[in-house]
Structures are given as C-alpha cells and as structure tokens.
Amino acid sequence: MMTANNADDPDNDYGWGIVNLTEAIFYHPEGDIVVEHFPVTFATEGMGSYRVSAEITCDHGLNVGELKVFWNTTGVEPFDAIPMNSAGGDSFYADIPDQGSGTTVYYYIYAQDSYGLSGLQPLGAPEHLYSFIVGSPRFYDGFEVGTYAWVTGGDGKKWGLSADYSYTGVLSLTDSPLGSYESSSNTWVAMRAGVDLSTVNSALLSFSHRYKIYTDDFGYIEVSTDGGSSWEQLGEAISGAQDSFVEETRSLDDYVGEQDVRIRFRLTSDVFDNQDGWYIDDLNIILNPTGVEEESGDQVPLAFSLSQNYPKQLDRDSLFDSRG
C-alpha cells in the first residue's frame, strides 16, 4: 500500500512514499538502459533528413547493432526501422528521410543491451511517440512525453509533471507535484534551449493554465535572450485563484531579432500561507517569419519550422541531457 512515508525521498525501487511522477519517469535502477534524447523539433522540407540523436548507456553494455529509430507518418503500426550510427562515445544518431511540408512525423528509439533486454524511448512506445510537424510555425509542448525540453531549479520543491489536472491529454506541468508549494520558496522551470526569432517578424507565447496562489505569492513569466544567464519579466505576475484552465497569451515581439529566446516560469512565496500552486499545459510559441504575408482573421501564419521540443538555432547534431 502506498503511504506518505518518505514522501520527500521515495524509494523508486520498492515504491514506498509518494513517488514524484517526474522523478519516476526519469528514474533508472542499476543495470537499466538509459536513453537520453532531446526530441526533434526543427524540421523543414528540403533539409534532406531529420537527425535523431541520443546518448545511450547501460552498465553491462549495449548491443550496438540493435540500436534503432522506428518512424512513420501515421502514428500507428507498422513503423520503418533505421539503424543508429555511432557519433563517438555513448552518442548515436539516425536520419529520418525528408518529408513534405505539413507532414507529421512520429518516431521512437529502440535500444538493446548485451543480454538481449530492450528499452524504448519515450516510455510507453509505440503507443506514446515523439512527433514533429515539417514546416510547423510553432514550438509546442503538451508535456505528455516528459519534461525533456525543460530544466528546473530554485529553492523549494522541484517543478514536475502532474496528472491531477490537465487541459488536454493527461499531464500538465506544475510547481509542486506532491501538493502545496512551500513557504519562502523561489522555484522555476525554464526552457532547456531557446527559440530562434532572428528571421521572424512577430512571435506570440500562449499556454493554458489554472492556479491557486496565495495573495502575497506570485507566479512570473520570464524571458531570457542570453542563454538563461539573466531574465526579465514578461507582463504581469500571476496570483490569486483560477479554478479551471484558461488561455494566457504574451507577445514576444520585443524579442524579434534575437537568436536564443527562452521562457521561464517562476513561483515565489512568502513565509505565510501556501496553496496548491500553478498548472501549465499546451505551451506554444507561434512564429510569423519575415517574407510571409500577414493572415487575416484567426488563421495561424504558415511558416517557419519549430514543432515539439528541439528549438532555436540548435545544431541538428547537438545532444542534450533529457533529464530535468
């Protein structure tokens, strides 16, 4: 029976305590296959191929000939398999063939150890898959396959995933997955890499959120243009109570021309009452590139190429630690 004993330091091997969902997703017992992958986002027609890079390790060795990327454009069986090549050390890659603009590409990574045991990334594949849209005009994260695009920090409970509330899917991002946030805390979650706005003429941040934040506590939306070294507040702070999900939008036009624009959510609290906190889902950064005519009405401008989790000027060969 699950109890609240050791709630702040649960034993993931034996299941005592209330397990943090995010920590559980990224937890690996000794001897497990570990696949660290930052999902593909940058994809345009004519690139030739879309590189899937990963760092794959296992304490007792890998069957390198059985490291593969499975992909298709339907999201259901069957999938095509591409063997992964070595990029040196523990790094491997495979190139998905070029696809037409507007095509959704689905994929997952298969790894096998020296004993013939296998591991899949993301968890739950092939039912749960990574995906990106060729020529998509946005960066999008619905948090359904983890917090691969994010890093957490600050003083207090870590931000993570929650199944308590979501706008779409079953998961959202929250400041305190195990309950109320702590008093006198200052915690944040930030994009691991930035979006390139150097070739667009407008950009908009939107997300859905609900919150219960004590009157003298605040949630901040912040922007960095220097790799996360410094941050500035974007619009008004969030406080009070909102019991159902609503859409929030903030213009990023002031940052057009910058090559590395990152978003951070930060929650601060005083020494008094604390509350359930802040839930965020379906985050979008919608881009309108230069050289594209403005659309009228509610149409989203066709353009650019950022979809799910591989933003900015990131070199397609770059590798990122997927654990927040």
Residue pairs with C-beta under 8 A, 6 or more apart in sequence:
2 15
2 16
2 17
2 18
2 19
3 16
3 17
3 18
4 17
4 18
5 16
5 17
6 16
6 17
7 17
7 18
7 178
8 17
8 178
9 17
10 16
10 17
10 18
10 19
10 20
10 23
11 17
12 19
12 23
12 24
12 27
12 29
13 29
18 178
20 158
20 160
20 177
20 178
21 160
21 161
21 162
21 163
21 171
21 177
22 146
22 147
22 158
22 160
22 161
22 177
22 324
23 160
25 123
25 146
25 161
26 146
26 322
26 323
26 324
28 34
30 59
31 58
31 59
31 60
32 58
32 59
32 119
33 56
33 57
33 58
33 62
33 111
33 112
33 113
33 117
33 118
33 119
34 56
34 57
34 58
34 119
35 54
35 55
35 56
35 109
35 111
35 119
35 121
35 322
36 54
36 55
36 56
36 57
36 319
36 320
36 321
36 322
36 323
37 52
37 53
37 54
37 55
37 109
37 121
37 148
37 322
38 53
38 148
38 149
38 192
38 193
38 309
38 310
38 318
38 319
38 320
38 321
38 322
39 130
39 132
39 145
39 148
39 149
39 308
39 309
39 310
40 50
40 51
40 52
40 96
40 105
40 107
40 130
40 132
40 308
40 309
40 310
41 132
41 139
41 306
41 307
41 308
41 309
41 310
41 311
42 305
42 306
42 310
42 311
42 314
42 316
43 50
43 99
43 105
43 132
43 133
43 134
43 135
43 136
43 305
43 307
44 101
44 134
44 135
44 305
45 98
45 99
45 100
45 101
45 134
45 135
46 98
47 98
48 98
49 95
49 96
49 97
49 98
50 95
50 96
50 98
50 99
50 105
50 132
50 316
51 93
51 94
51 95
51 96
51 316
51 317
52 69
52 84
52 93
52 94
52 95
52 96
52 107
52 109
53 87
53 91
53 92
53 93
53 316
53 317
53 318
53 319
54 84
54 91
54 92
54 93
54 109
54 121
54 319
55 90
55 91
55 92
55 319
55 321
56 62
56 67
56 84
56 90
56 92
56 109
56 111
57 90
58 111
58 113
58 114
60 113
60 114
60 115
61 113
61 114
62 111
62 112
62 113
62 114
63 112
63 113
63 114
63 116
64 86
64 92
65 83
66 110
66 111
66 112
66 118
67 83
67 84
67 92
67 109
67 110
67 111
67 112
68 81
68 82
68 83
68 84
68 94
68 109
68 110
69 81
69 82
69 84
69 94
69 96
69 107
69 108
69 109
69 110
70 79
70 80
70 81
70 82
70 107
70 108
70 109
70 110
70 125
70 126
71 79
71 80
71 82
71 96
71 105
71 106
71 107
71 108
72 78
72 79
72 80
72 105
72 106
72 107
73 99
73 103
73 104
73 105
73 106
74 106
75 104
75 106
75 129
75 131
77 126
79 106
79 107
79 108
79 126
81 110
82 94
82 95
82 96
83 94
84 92
84 93
84 94
84 109
85 92
85 93
85 94
86 92
87 93
87 317
87 319
91 319
93 317
96 105
96 107
99 105
99 134
100 134
101 134
101 135
102 133
102 134
102 135
103 133
103 134
104 131
104 132
104 133
104 134
105 131
105 132
105 133
105 134
106 129
106 130
106 131
107 129
107 130
107 131
108 120
108 121
108 122
108 125
108 126
108 129
108 130
109 120
109 121
109 125
110 118
110 119
110 120
111 118
111 119
111 120
111 121
112 118
112 119
113 119
120 126
122 128
122 129
122 130
122 145
122 146
123 145
123 146
128 144
128 145
129 145
130 145
130 308
130 309
131 307
131 308
132 307
132 308
132 310
133 307
134 305
135 302
135 303
135 304
135 305
136 304
136 305
136 306
136 307
137 286
137 287
137 288
137 289
137 300
137 301
137 302
137 303
137 304
137 305
137 306
138 284
138 285
138 286
138 287
138 300
138 304
138 306
138 307
139 195
139 283
139 284
139 285
139 287
139 306
139 307
139 308
139 309
139 311
140 282
140 283
140 284
140 285
140 307
140 308
141 149
141 150
141 283
141 308
141 309
142 168
142 169
142 171
142 281
142 282
142 283
143 161
143 169
143 171
143 172
143 173
143 281
143 283
144 169
144 170
144 171
146 161
146 322
147 159
147 160
147 161
147 173
147 189
147 324
148 192
148 309
148 320
148 322
148 324
149 191
149 192
149 193
149 308
149 309
149 311
150 159
150 173
150 189
150 190
150 191
150 192
150 324
151 189
151 190
151 191
151 192
151 324
152 158
152 159
152 160
152 187
152 188
152 189
152 190
152 324
153 187
153 188
153 190
154 185
154 186
154 187
154 188
154 266
155 184
155 185
155 186
155 187
156 176
156 181
156 182
156 184
156 185
156 186
156 187
156 269
157 175
157 176
157 177
157 178
157 181
157 182
157 185
157 187
158 177
158 187
158 324
159 173
159 174
159 175
159 176
159 177
159 187
159 188
159 189
159 265
159 324
160 173
160 174
160 177
160 324
161 171
161 172
161 173
161 174
161 177
162 171
162 172
162 173
162 174
162 177
162 279
163 170
163 171
164 172
164 174
164 279
165 172
165 174
165 210
165 245
165 279
166 172
166 279
166 281
167 208
167 245
167 281
167 282
168 208
168 281
168 282
169 281
171 281
172 279
172 280
172 281
173 189
173 265
173 279
173 280
173 281
174 277
174 278
174 279
174 280
175 181
175 187
175 189
175 219
175 265
175 267
175 277
175 278
176 182
176 276
176 277
179 276
180 274
180 275
180 276
180 277
181 187
181 217
181 267
181 269
181 274
181 275
181 276
181 277
182 269
182 274
183 269
183 270
183 271
183 272
183 274
184 269
184 270
184 271
185 267
185 268
185 269
186 266
186 267
186 268
186 269
187 266
187 267
188 222
188 264
188 265
188 266
188 267
189 264
189 265
189 324
190 224
190 228
190 262
190 263
190 264
190 265
191 262
191 263
191 264
191 311
192 320
192 324
193 260
193 262
193 310
193 311
193 312
193 314
193 320
194 224
194 225
194 227
194 259
194 260
194 261
194 262
194 311
194 312
194 313
195 203
195 260
195 261
195 262
195 285
195 287
195 306
195 311
195 312
196 259
196 260
196 261
196 311
196 312
196 313
197 203
197 252
197 255
197 256
197 257
197 258
197 259
197 261
197 287
198 257
198 258
198 259
199 289
199 290
199 304
200 256
200 287
200 288
200 289
200 290
200 303
200 304
201 256
201 288
201 289
201 290
201 292
202 251
202 252
202 253
202 256
202 287
202 288
203 251
203 252
203 253
203 255
203 256
203 261
203 285
203 286
203 287
203 288
204 249
204 250
204 251
204 252
204 284
204 285
204 286
205 221
205 234
205 249
205 250
205 251
205 252
205 263
205 283
205 284
205 285
206 247
206 248
206 249
206 250
206 283
206 284
206 286
207 247
207 248
207 280
207 281
207 282
207 283
207 284
208 245
208 246
208 247
208 248
208 280
208 281
208 282
209 238
209 242
209 245
209 246
209 248
209 278
209 279
209 280
209 281
210 242
210 243
210 244
210 245
210 246
210 279
211 219
211 238
211 240
211 241
211 242
211 277
211 278
211 279
212 241
212 242
212 243
212 275
212 276
212 277
213 219
213 238
213 239
213 240
213 241
213 267
213 275
213 277
213 278
214 239
214 269
214 270
214 272
214 273
214 274
214 275
215 239
215 240
216 239
216 270
216 272
217 239
217 267
217 268
217 269
217 270
217 274
217 275
218 237
218 238
218 239
218 267
218 268
219 237
219 238
219 239
219 265
219 266
219 267
219 278
220 233
220 237
220 238
220 264
220 265
220 266
220 267
220 268
221 233
221 234
221 235
221 238
221 248
221 250
221 263
221 264
221 265
222 231
222 232
222 233
222 234
222 263
222 264
222 265
222 266
223 231
223 232
223 234
223 252
223 255
223 261
223 262
223 263
223 264
224 230
224 231
224 232
224 260
224 261
224 262
224 264
225 255
225 258
225 260
225 261
225 262
226 260
227 260
227 262
228 262
228 264
231 264
231 266
234 250
234 252
234 263
235 250
238 278
241 275
245 279
245 281
252 261
252 285
255 261
259 312
259 313
260 312
260 313
261 312
263 283
263 285
265 278
265 280
267 277
267 278
285 306
285 311
286 300
286 301
287 301
287 303
287 304
287 306
288 294
288 301
288 303
288 304
289 301
289 303
289 304
292 301
292 302
292 303
294 301
295 301
295 302
